């Protein structure tokens, strides 16, 4: 669906007030916005990127728009000082959606006026759930890994009076990933040792033996660690390549503070087929 320039301008303006370039770049990428961030000022960048969603025939623009707005629309500020401003901006978004024949529903759903959320249509919901089921393990992993940040959100922003969860260590990220995969994959083996390389061995985060696939997670601790993380993974790749059950390696890097300055360069350095006399492994890297 084409998104009007007036709608894009209002939503872009509201989102611009919620974070920095780096924060919103991450939000747009995880929401499914296509392409690289436009090289524009903070005031123009976001409306342009949203408008681009409505021009791409391969993008569900309403789904992306809902993903972008979900946190802002569903989560009031905890500080009462900002509550009135948030309400005014939220009302502004609702008004421009209505002008464009749309309506926002909780959990990031934007539908044409008169349409009901999917849970109000059980037959349609059942059909949609069946058609959305991943057919390949790689498709499943892609959905789960790309959605890790969104999966963290309801756990870090829990109901009033309930202790929120934090994701400050690799174990935190691993536990969430493990929980998301368990309903889909019956044999997940955490922390299996690899064969020795350069006099030492290491433990895999997750081995999926039925698929010959290993998942390695990293969390970027600080700027210095961000510079070393590529070297750490190169050493890990050498360990994993010698394991008979590892044919594919997925490297999942969680960078909550945007310490990695060239994520695309890191992916380019690591991704692809890595081959030696010890074996061959196909590497795929995600920077979240």
MARMARTOR-469561 format. One record per residue (C-alpha): residue in three letters; residue number from 1; x, y, z. Coordinates in steps of 0.1 Angstrom, whole numbers, plus 5000, padded with zeros to 4 digits. Layout:
<atoms>
+-----+-----+------+------+------+
:  aa :   i :   px :   py :   pz :
+-----+-----+------+------+------+
: ALA : NUM :    X :    Y :    Z :
...
+-----+-----+------+------+------+
</atoms>
This chain:
<atoms>
+-----+-----+------+------+------+
:  aa :   i :   px :   py :   pz :
+-----+-----+------+------+------+
: UNK :   1 : 5000 : 5000 : 5000 :
: UNK :   2 : 5013 : 5034 : 4991 :
: UNK :   3 : 5018 : 5056 : 5021 :
: UNK :   4 : 5009 : 5093 : 5017 :
: UNK :   5 : 5036 : 5120 : 5022 :
: UNK :   6 : 5015 : 5136 : 5049 :
: UNK :   7 : 5013 : 5103 : 5068 :
: UNK :   8 : 5051 : 5097 : 5064 :
: UNK :   9 : 5058 : 5133 : 5075 :
: UNK :  10 : 5038 : 5130 : 5107 :
: UNK :  11 : 5051 : 5096 : 5117 :
: UNK :  12 : 5087 : 5105 : 5107 :
: UNK :  13 : 5085 : 5137 : 5128 :
: UNK :  14 : 5071 : 5118 : 5159 :
: UNK :  15 : 5097 : 5091 : 5156 :
: UNK :  16 : 5126 : 5116 : 5152 :
: UNK :  17 : 5119 : 5128 : 5187 :
: UNK :  18 : 5123 : 5094 : 5202 :
: UNK :  19 : 5160 : 5086 : 5196 :
: UNK :  20 : 5193 : 5093 : 5178 :
: UNK :  21 : 5203 : 5083 : 5142 :
: UNK :  22 : 5218 : 5051 : 5154 :
: UNK :  23 : 5188 : 5041 : 5176 :
: UNK :  24 : 5163 : 5048 : 5148 :
: UNK :  25 : 5185 : 5031 : 5121 :
: UNK :  26 : 5183 : 5000 : 5143 :
: UNK :  27 : 5145 : 5004 : 5148 :
: UNK :  28 : 5138 : 5008 : 5110 :
: UNK :  29 : 5161 : 4979 : 5101 :
: UNK :  30 : 5145 : 4955 : 5126 :
: UNK :  31 : 5110 : 4967 : 5115 :
: UNK :  32 : 5117 : 4956 : 5080 :
: UNK :  33 : 5123 : 4989 : 5062 :
: UNK :  34 : 5140 : 4982 : 5029 :
: UNK :  35 : 5175 : 4993 : 5019 :
: UNK :  36 : 5201 : 5014 : 5036 :
: UNK :  37 : 5193 : 5045 : 5057 :
: UNK :  38 : 5188 : 5076 : 5035 :
: UNK :  39 : 5218 : 5100 : 5038 :
: UNK :  40 : 5196 : 5129 : 5050 :
: UNK :  41 : 5193 : 5151 : 5081 :
: UNK :  42 : 5175 : 5138 : 5113 :
: UNK :  43 : 5144 : 5158 : 5103 :
: UNK :  44 : 5140 : 5144 : 5068 :
: UNK :  45 : 5156 : 5109 : 5070 :
: UNK :  46 : 5127 : 5090 : 5087 :
: UNK :  47 : 5098 : 5103 : 5066 :
: UNK :  48 : 5118 : 5095 : 5034 :
: UNK :  49 : 5125 : 5060 : 5046 :
: UNK :  50 : 5088 : 5054 : 5055 :
: UNK :  51 : 5077 : 5067 : 5021 :
: UNK :  52 : 5101 : 5043 : 5005 :
: UNK :  53 : 5083 : 5014 : 5022 :
: UNK :  54 : 5051 : 5023 : 5004 :
: UNK :  55 : 5069 : 5024 : 4970 :
: UNK :  56 : 5084 : 4989 : 4973 :
: UNK :  57 : 5060 : 4962 : 4959 :
: UNK :  58 : 5079 : 4935 : 4979 :
: UNK :  59 : 5072 : 4953 : 5013 :
: UNK :  60 : 5041 : 4951 : 5034 :
: UNK :  61 : 5041 : 4988 : 5042 :
: UNK :  62 : 5014 : 4986 : 5069 :
: UNK :  63 : 5033 : 4959 : 5087 :
: UNK :  64 : 5065 : 4979 : 5087 :
: UNK :  65 : 5046 : 5010 : 5098 :
: UNK :  66 : 5031 : 4991 : 5127 :
: UNK :  67 : 5065 : 4977 : 5137 :
: UNK :  68 : 5079 : 5012 : 5137 :
: UNK :  69 : 5051 : 5026 : 5159 :
: UNK :  70 : 5045 : 4997 : 5183 :
: UNK :  71 : 5068 : 5007 : 5211 :
: UNK :  72 : 5059 : 5044 : 5209 :
: UNK :  73 : 5021 : 5038 : 5207 :
: UNK :  74 : 5019 : 5010 : 5233 :
: UNK :  75 : 5044 : 5022 : 5260 :
: UNK :  76 : 5036 : 5055 : 5278 :
: UNK :  77 : 5067 : 5072 : 5293 :
: UNK :  78 : 5074 : 5063 : 5330 :
: UNK :  79 : 5081 : 5099 : 5339 :
: UNK :  80 : 5049 : 5119 : 5343 :
: UNK :  81 : 5067 : 5150 : 5331 :
: UNK :  82 : 5067 : 5136 : 5295 :
: UNK :  83 : 5032 : 5120 : 5296 :
: UNK :  84 : 5013 : 5150 : 5283 :
: UNK :  85 : 5037 : 5154 : 5253 :
: UNK :  86 : 5034 : 5117 : 5245 :
: UNK :  87 : 4996 : 5118 : 5246 :
: UNK :  88 : 4996 : 5148 : 5222 :
: UNK :  89 : 5020 : 5130 : 5197 :
: UNK :  90 : 5000 : 5098 : 5200 :
: UNK :  91 : 4968 : 5116 : 5192 :
: UNK :  92 : 4986 : 5133 : 5162 :
: UNK :  93 : 4995 : 5099 : 5148 :
: UNK :  94 : 4960 : 5085 : 5153 :
: UNK :  95 : 4946 : 5115 : 5135 :
: UNK :  96 : 4968 : 5112 : 5104 :
: UNK :  97 : 4961 : 5075 : 5103 :
: UNK :  98 : 4924 : 5082 : 5103 :
: UNK :  99 : 4928 : 5108 : 5075 :
: UNK : 100 : 4944 : 5081 : 5055 :
: UNK : 101 : 4917 : 5055 : 5062 :
: UNK : 102 : 4937 : 5036 : 5087 :
: UNK : 103 : 4935 : 5027 : 5124 :
: UNK : 104 : 4962 : 5016 : 5149 :
: UNK : 105 : 4956 : 4985 : 5171 :
: UNK : 106 : 4977 : 4974 : 5200 :
: UNK : 107 : 5009 : 4954 : 5193 :
: UNK : 108 : 5018 : 4972 : 5162 :
: UNK : 109 : 4988 : 4964 : 5139 :
: UNK : 110 : 4977 : 4990 : 5114 :
: UNK : 111 : 4946 : 4981 : 5094 :
: UNK : 112 : 4921 : 4998 : 5070 :
: UNK : 113 : 4892 : 5014 : 5089 :
: UNK : 114 : 4865 : 4988 : 5094 :
: UNK : 115 : 4889 : 4958 : 5094 :
: UNK : 116 : 4892 : 4938 : 5126 :
: UNK : 117 : 4925 : 4925 : 5142 :
: UNK : 118 : 4933 : 4890 : 5132 :
: UNK : 119 : 4923 : 4875 : 5166 :
: UNK : 120 : 4887 : 4886 : 5159 :
: UNK : 121 : 4886 : 4865 : 5128 :
: UNK : 122 : 4895 : 4829 : 5139 :
: UNK : 123 : 4892 : 4812 : 5106 :
: UNK : 124 : 4914 : 4838 : 5089 :
: UNK : 125 : 4938 : 4836 : 5118 :
: UNK : 126 : 4941 : 4799 : 5115 :
: UNK : 127 : 4948 : 4800 : 5078 :
: UNK : 128 : 4973 : 4828 : 5082 :
: UNK : 129 : 4992 : 4809 : 5109 :
: UNK : 130 : 4994 : 4778 : 5087 :
: UNK : 131 : 5007 : 4797 : 5057 :
: UNK : 132 : 5032 : 4816 : 5078 :
: UNK : 133 : 5049 : 4785 : 5092 :
: UNK : 134 : 5085 : 4783 : 5081 :
: UNK : 135 : 5092 : 4755 : 5057 :
: UNK : 136 : 5130 : 4755 : 5062 :
: UNK : 137 : 5151 : 4757 : 5093 :
: UNK : 138 : 5170 : 4787 : 5078 :
: UNK : 139 : 5138 : 4805 : 5073 :
: UNK : 140 : 5128 : 4799 : 5109 :
: UNK : 141 : 5162 : 4810 : 5122 :
: UNK : 142 : 5161 : 4842 : 5101 :
: UNK : 143 : 5127 : 4852 : 5116 :
: UNK : 144 : 5138 : 4844 : 5152 :
: UNK : 145 : 5172 : 4860 : 5150 :
: UNK : 146 : 5159 : 4892 : 5132 :
: UNK : 147 : 5131 : 4894 : 5158 :
: UNK : 148 : 5153 : 4890 : 5189 :
: UNK : 149 : 5152 : 4928 : 5197 :
: UNK : 150 : 5114 : 4928 : 5194 :
: UNK : 151 : 5111 : 4897 : 5216 :
: UNK : 152 : 5131 : 4914 : 5243 :
: UNK : 153 : 5108 : 4944 : 5244 :
: UNK : 154 : 5078 : 4930 : 5264 :
: UNK : 155 : 5103 : 4914 : 5288 :
: UNK : 156 : 5123 : 4946 : 5294 :
: UNK : 157 : 5091 : 4967 : 5296 :
: UNK : 158 : 5068 : 4946 : 5318 :
: UNK : 159 : 5036 : 4955 : 5336 :
: UNK : 160 : 5038 : 4979 : 5365 :
: UNK : 161 : 5050 : 4962 : 5397 :
: UNK : 162 : 5066 : 4932 : 5378 :
: UNK : 163 : 5104 : 4929 : 5377 :
: UNK : 164 : 5117 : 4936 : 5342 :
: UNK : 165 : 5143 : 4913 : 5326 :
: UNK : 166 : 5176 : 4926 : 5313 :
: UNK : 167 : 5198 : 4914 : 5285 :
: UNK : 168 : 5233 : 4924 : 5296 :
: UNK : 169 : 5253 : 4893 : 5290 :
: UNK : 170 : 5257 : 4866 : 5264 :
: UNK : 171 : 5239 : 4841 : 5286 :
: UNK : 172 : 5208 : 4864 : 5287 :
: UNK : 173 : 5207 : 4865 : 5249 :
: UNK : 174 : 5214 : 4828 : 5246 :
: UNK : 175 : 5186 : 4819 : 5270 :
: UNK : 176 : 5160 : 4840 : 5250 :
: UNK : 177 : 5172 : 4825 : 5217 :
: UNK : 178 : 5170 : 4790 : 5232 :
: UNK : 179 : 5135 : 4795 : 5245 :
: UNK : 180 : 5123 : 4808 : 5211 :
: UNK : 181 : 5138 : 4779 : 5192 :
: UNK : 182 : 5126 : 4750 : 5216 :
: UNK : 183 : 5090 : 4748 : 5203 :
: UNK : 184 : 5103 : 4744 : 5168 :
: UNK : 185 : 5134 : 4723 : 5171 :
: UNK : 186 : 5135 : 4691 : 5193 :
: UNK : 187 : 5173 : 4685 : 5194 :
: UNK : 188 : 5192 : 4716 : 5205 :
: UNK : 189 : 5225 : 4709 : 5222 :
: UNK : 190 : 5239 : 4739 : 5242 :
: UNK : 191 : 5276 : 4742 : 5250 :
: UNK : 192 : 5290 : 4712 : 5232 :
: UNK : 193 : 5328 : 4712 : 5229 :
: UNK : 194 : 5346 : 4716 : 5196 :
: UNK : 195 : 5378 : 4699 : 5185 :
: UNK : 196 : 5411 : 4716 : 5196 :
: UNK : 197 : 5425 : 4744 : 5174 :
: UNK : 198 : 5459 : 4761 : 5182 :
: UNK : 199 : 5461 : 4741 : 5214 :
: UNK : 200 : 5427 : 4749 : 5228 :
: UNK : 201 : 5390 : 4740 : 5224 :
: UNK : 202 : 5359 : 4760 : 5229 :
: UNK : 203 : 5322 : 4754 : 5236 :
: UNK : 204 : 5295 : 4760 : 5210 :
: UNK : 205 : 5265 : 4780 : 5221 :
: UNK : 206 : 5240 : 4758 : 5202 :
: UNK : 207 : 5244 : 4728 : 5180 :
: UNK : 208 : 5215 : 4717 : 5159 :
: UNK : 209 : 5228 : 4683 : 5147 :
: UNK : 210 : 5198 : 4674 : 5125 :
: UNK : 211 : 5207 : 4704 : 5103 :
: UNK : 212 : 5245 : 4705 : 5107 :
: UNK : 213 : 5241 : 4740 : 5120 :
: UNK : 214 : 5258 : 4759 : 5149 :
: UNK : 215 : 5247 : 4792 : 5164 :
: UNK : 216 : 5273 : 4814 : 5181 :
: UNK : 217 : 5261 : 4845 : 5201 :
: UNK : 218 : 5282 : 4875 : 5211 :
: UNK : 219 : 5273 : 4906 : 5230 :
: UNK : 220 : 5294 : 4937 : 5224 :
: UNK : 221 : 5305 : 4950 : 5258 :
: UNK : 222 : 5323 : 4982 : 5249 :
: UNK : 223 : 5341 : 5001 : 5221 :
: UNK : 224 : 5373 : 4981 : 5226 :
: UNK : 225 : 5354 : 4948 : 5224 :
: UNK : 226 : 5337 : 4959 : 5193 :
: UNK : 227 : 5371 : 4962 : 5176 :
: UNK : 228 : 5381 : 4926 : 5187 :
: UNK : 229 : 5348 : 4908 : 5180 :
: UNK : 230 : 5357 : 4900 : 5144 :
: UNK : 231 : 5390 : 4884 : 5155 :
: UNK : 232 : 5372 : 4864 : 5182 :
: UNK : 233 : 5347 : 4850 : 5156 :
: UNK : 234 : 5375 : 4842 : 5131 :
: UNK : 235 : 5391 : 4820 : 5158 :
: UNK : 236 : 5357 : 4804 : 5166 :
: UNK : 237 : 5352 : 4796 : 5129 :
: UNK : 238 : 5384 : 4776 : 5129 :
: UNK : 239 : 5372 : 4756 : 5159 :
: UNK : 240 : 5338 : 4750 : 5144 :
: UNK : 241 : 5351 : 4740 : 5110 :
: UNK : 242 : 5368 : 4709 : 5126 :
: UNK : 243 : 5335 : 4697 : 5141 :
: UNK : 244 : 5319 : 4669 : 5120 :
: UNK : 245 : 5284 : 4682 : 5127 :
: UNK : 246 : 5290 : 4718 : 5118 :
: UNK : 247 : 5283 : 4726 : 5081 :
: UNK : 248 : 5268 : 4760 : 5087 :
: UNK : 249 : 5276 : 4786 : 5113 :
: UNK : 250 : 5253 : 4815 : 5123 :
: UNK : 251 : 5271 : 4843 : 5142 :
: UNK : 252 : 5245 : 4864 : 5161 :
: UNK : 253 : 5261 : 4897 : 5175 :
: UNK : 254 : 5240 : 4917 : 5199 :
: UNK : 255 : 5253 : 4953 : 5199 :
: UNK : 256 : 5228 : 4972 : 5222 :
: UNK : 257 : 5249 : 5004 : 5225 :
: UNK : 258 : 5259 : 5006 : 5188 :
: UNK : 259 : 5296 : 5002 : 5194 :
: UNK : 260 : 5302 : 4985 : 5160 :
: UNK : 261 : 5309 : 5014 : 5136 :
: UNK : 262 : 5309 : 4993 : 5104 :
: UNK : 263 : 5285 : 4964 : 5107 :
: UNK : 264 : 5284 : 4958 : 5069 :
: UNK : 265 : 5322 : 4955 : 5068 :
: UNK : 266 : 5322 : 4930 : 5096 :
: UNK : 267 : 5295 : 4909 : 5079 :
: UNK : 268 : 5315 : 4910 : 5046 :
: UNK : 269 : 5347 : 4899 : 5064 :
: UNK : 270 : 5329 : 4869 : 5080 :
: UNK : 271 : 5302 : 4858 : 5057 :
: UNK : 272 : 5306 : 4831 : 5030 :
: UNK : 273 : 5322 : 4797 : 5027 :
: UNK : 274 : 5353 : 4792 : 5048 :
: UNK : 275 : 5374 : 4763 : 5036 :
: UNK : 276 : 5407 : 4746 : 5047 :
: UNK : 277 : 5422 : 4711 : 5050 :
: UNK : 278 : 5402 : 4707 : 5083 :
: UNK : 279 : 5369 : 4712 : 5066 :
: UNK : 280 : 5344 : 4737 : 5052 :
: UNK : 281 : 5318 : 4758 : 5069 :
: UNK : 282 : 5293 : 4783 : 5055 :
: UNK : 283 : 5291 : 4814 : 5077 :
: UNK : 284 : 5262 : 4838 : 5081 :
: UNK : 285 : 5264 : 4869 : 5104 :
: UNK : 286 : 5238 : 4891 : 5120 :
: UNK : 287 : 5245 : 4923 : 5139 :
: UNK : 288 : 5215 : 4933 : 5160 :
+-----+-----+------+------+------+
</atoms>
